[in-house]
Amino acid sequence: MSTIEKLFERIPDLPAMPKVMQDLVRTMGDDSADISDLADSVKHDPTLSARVLRMANSAYYGASRKIGAIEDAVTRIGLNALRTLVIASGMTTTFKAVPGVKLQPFWRHALLSAALARSIARRARIDVEFSYTAALMHRIGELLLHLASPAEAQALAAELIDASPAERCEAERDRLGADHCAAGAELARLWQFPAAIQNALGAYAYPLSKQASPFAAIVAIASVCAQSVMEGMTGEDIATAVPGEWLEKIVLDRQTLSDILEDAPTMLAEAQAFI
């Protein structure tokens, strides 16, 4: 049995992915999916339905008239926006309680990372939807470590507050037998997310490694930027601190990243409102 299999064996109740999320994940990369069937799935989830309607009626979509039917709302926002909304909603509600983890700041960072990844990917001409989803999920393995070994993971997390993702992974492998990157990638595999997302989760801590895709680099950049935004740093200072090699991997310059970060306060407020 591999170390990852042993880790998952220690999780008493592995959270199950909501059905509507399963339906949407199966359509990732398939823009020909039947949106009416997906709308029907959304209607069975009151919380998700409310979020879809709120998005469809927001100023972003330039709504000239308010709509109240899920089918109309889904048509207005489109398949890609629906998928990212459903996955974000599913992720933030699936893990209801995790020993030793304050979930509000955890998801605030995840949602801000995802929003930044979406903007970065758009400017770098890399798949926006995959980038958003990978960034949203990039620390999901930490939750799994806390579920598998609550006391040990909590003690280790306290020691690693200022550690980089790579340093965290090394310490996790040494003390817990597996790291959060590998755990997150395995959960993505079990939940049948595309291979590109599995790769990003497994490699984001090492964005310059040979196995790391551009998605992994986007996640690495978005994650460190999100943390810096939450710590109150300015966009210009954050962009200056991001390793140049990471930016080169996705062909993005510092000025463009700094421009993206000008919208970070709004993204952070939206992340907070979503939780």
C-alpha positions, 0 to 999 in steps of 0.5 A: 500500500502506498503512503497516499493510500495509507493516508486515505485509509486513516480518514474515517469519513472522506467527504463525498463530492455533491452530485451537482458538482460531479455532474459539472466536473464531468463536463470540464473541457467539454463545451458541448455539454447540455446546459439544460440538464445541468440547470436541472441539477442546480435547481435541487440545491437551494443554496446553489440556486440562490448563488446562480441567480445572484450572479446572473443578476449582477452588474457584471452581466449587464442585466437589463432585466431581473430573472428568477428562473434557474434555466435563464440564469444558467443560460445568461452566465454560461457553462464555464461560469456555472462550473466554477461557481458550482465547484466553489460552492461544493468545495466550501460546503463539503468540508464542514468541520476539520480539526485544527483548521479555521475554515473561514480564513482557509477558504478566503485564501482559496477563493482569492487565489482562485480569483487571482488565478483566473485573471492571471490565466486570462492575461497569460492566455492559459485555460481560465477555468482549469486555472481557477479550479486548481487554485481553489483546490490547491490546499485541499490536501491540508484538510485531508492531513488534518482529517487523517492525523488531527493532533500531528497535523495541527502541531506541524501547522503551528510550526510551519506558519511562515514556511513555503509550500515546498518546505511544508511538503518536506516537513509533512512527508517527514512527520506525516508520511505524505504531503498536502500536494500529493494528497490533494492530487489524489483527491482530485483523481478520486473525484475525477477532475481532469489530469491538468488539475491533478498535476497543478495540485501535485506540483504547485509547490515546485512550479519550476520542476519538469513535471509542473505544468503552467497551471502549477505555476499559475497556482503558485503565483496566485497563492503567494499573491493571495497570502500577501494581499491578506497580509496587507501588502501593496500590489506593486510590492507583491509583484516585485516579490514574485520569483521572476522564473515563475512569471517566465514560465507563463510568459507574464511580466511584473507590470501586468501582474501588478495591474491584476493586483489592483483589483485584489481588494475587490476580489478579497471582498467577494471571497469573504462574501461567498463564504 
